[in-house]
Amino acid sequence: MLMMRFPALQRLACSVVAILLAGCSILPPPDGIQVTIPAALEVPALPVTIVDNAGIVRDAAPADDAPSDLSSTSIEAIPGRDDAIRVAWIGGQCADRAVVTVDPIENRYRVDVDEHSSSMACSTAGLRRSIVLELIEPVGADGFGTY
């Protein structure tokens, strides 16, 4: 009854519900290095933002592949390159974007991957995703962790 008397209140309530349903995906991506993992088969492209709080990442690119035995976020050396690592993770088909954050932790670096989705229900999870982080100086993969 209160909503019927005050149409502005009704519009406000509908707006709040729509924002809550949209979740984090309505917020713009954070500042950082932007890269897109290309679409493949029935998997849409995934924009990825690298937030480098450690100042160690020079550039980023989609990786050619992800490990077939991937069960969680992993960080691997790239054979023949001491200036790059591969970050791989399990994602979902409904993800709108991912944010990879690199933080300094004592004499190492922590990498966190967060995928964001505006979908309230998604039937497909378990997609292997990966990117290459090019570093400003040689740091072995053992200098990074997901903790």
Secondary structure, DSSP 8 states (H G I E B T S, - for coil): -HHHH-HHHHHHHHHHHHHHHHGGGGS---SSEEEEE--BTTB--EEEEEEETTS-EEEEEE-S---TT--S-EEEEETTEEEEEEEEEEEETT--EEEEEEEEETTEEEEEEEEE---S--S-EEEEEEEEEEESS---GGGEE--
